């Protein structure tokens, strides 16, 4: 069974977690979720429902990193259940990745 990607929730989470100054937590569906560091970096991440929102690393060679280096706020969304990236948000606009 394929779940529908919650586009409006992803847009909200990406905008909230990328706010300046950096928030300590954001409210997601009535629960406060901490904004944490992704690994040993200063990149932001938020775990919610079955997803993790991860700030794009601008030091990679991807098209999304180029946008992040240019100052756009890029957030990748990964599904815990499938361990696959399901969408990306650029300045709050969500693009769903094609199903494999």
N, C-alpha and C positions, 0 to 999 in steps of 0.2 A: 504494500500500500504506500503510495507516494503522498507525502504531505505537501500542502500548498505553502510556498514560501511567504512568510508574513512581511510583505514589502513595507507597509506603513510602520510596522514595529522596527524593522531594520533601519529605516530612515531616521526615526526618532532616536534609537540607540546610538547611531553613528554621530548625529548632531550633538547629542547630550554628552557623549564620552569625549568628543573632540573640542568641547567648549574651553575657553580660556577665561579665567585661570583654570587649570586642570582640576576637575571635580574629584572629590574623594569617593563619591558614590552617586549612582543615578537610580531613579525609581523606574522599575520595569514591572508592569502589570501588578502594581501595588506592593512590590518588594524592593527594598534598597539593595542594589548590587554594587559591590566595590569596584572601582576602577583601579586595576592592578598593573604592575609592570609585566610585560611579556618577556619571560626569561630574564636574562641579565641586562636587558636593554631598558631604555627609558620609554619604549613604545608602550602604548596603552592597550589594555584588553579588558573585556567584560564578559563574564559567563552568565548566561541567562537561558532559561528553558533548556532546549537541547542544543543550543548554539553557543559559540564563542565569537565575539567581535574583536578583531585584532587590527590595530593601526598598521598601515602599510609601511614597511621598512623602505625608506627612500634610497638606501645604499645598494639595492639590488638592480638588476638590469631590466626589469619588467616594464611594460608600458604603464603600469599603475605606479611604479616607483618614480618614473619620469614625471608623472602628474604630481606626486607627493613632493618631489624636489622643486617643482614649479609653484608650490604653495597651496595646492589643493588638498583638502582633507579627505584622505582615502582610507577606507576601512574594509577589510575582508571579513566575510562571515563563513564560519566552518560549522558543519553539523557534527555533533559528538557521536551520533549513532552510526553514520556512514564514514566518518573521518574524511569527508570531502568538502572542499570549498563550494558553497552553493550560490553566493552572491558577493557583489562588491558595491560599495557606496562611494560616490565621488561628490563631495560637498552636499551630502544628503540625498542625492539622486541614486536610487538603487537599480543595479543591473543584475538580473538573475543569470547565472551561468546555465548553459544548455545541460540537460540531463545526459548522463553517459549511458 
